[in-house]
Amino acid sequence: MKRKTRIVRRLLLVAVPLVLAGLALAFFLHRRAPGDSGPTLFIIQRNKNANEVHYDVQVGPDGALAEDPVVAYWLMKAEGGRREDLTFPERKWAYGFEVLPPGPGGEREMKLVAWEDRPIRLTQANGRWRAVTKIDGKDAYLTRLFIQSEEGGVTPKVLFVDVFGEAVDGGKEVKEHVVKK
């Protein structure tokens, strides 16, 4: 009897962690399934590789912004195109963001942690949610940021950021080159 009890205990010591790992993997895969967030507001590209950070809008069935209106994740283009969550340090110091409470018309203000002095307004335009910010002094729909950096030290050094968008008043492409100090 003692031998059977030991065998069962050993099996449980192996089986329970495997079952829990399987459940965690299923949850992980479900959360990262393509299409589990809405349209992309804008992306961040870097000179380091082809991987991109995507910022997608999330809306409710009525078309209003969801309680958590933006989700950010990596699109690992250099590694087969899979989707991957941002890590804690990436959310805290590099690609994270804060969305402030709703304002008039359900609009929200968003701030990137690495660029807090450039507010982004989430607004509806032509039936879809867009990210509006100042680009070269003009209101524009933000489409993309390109970050040029050099590796070295503890963190990469940002040399410049190119900001791309479409002018709110006509759709013409606008661009701004921002040299980081």
Number of C-alpha atoms within 10 A of each C-alpha: 6 7 8 9 10 11 12 13 12 11 11 12 11 11 13 11 11 12 11 11 12 12 12 12 12 12 11 13 13 11 15 16 12 10 8 12 18 15 16 18 23 20 20 19 18 15 11 11 11 13 20 21 22 22 24 21 23 21 18 10 7 7 12 15 21 13 12 11 19 22 19 22 20 20 19 16 13 11 11 9 13 14 21 17 16 17 13 11 10 13 17 13 12 15 22 21 20 13 17 12 11 13 10 6 9 12 17 18 18 22 17 18 17 15 12 12 9 14 15 21 22 24 18 17 12 6 8 11 24 23 24 26 22 19 21 14 9 15 16 26 29 25 19 19 21 17 18 18 17 13 10 8 7 6 9 11 14 14 13 15 19 17 20 22 24 19 20 17 10 8 11 10 13 21 18 15 14 13 11 11 7
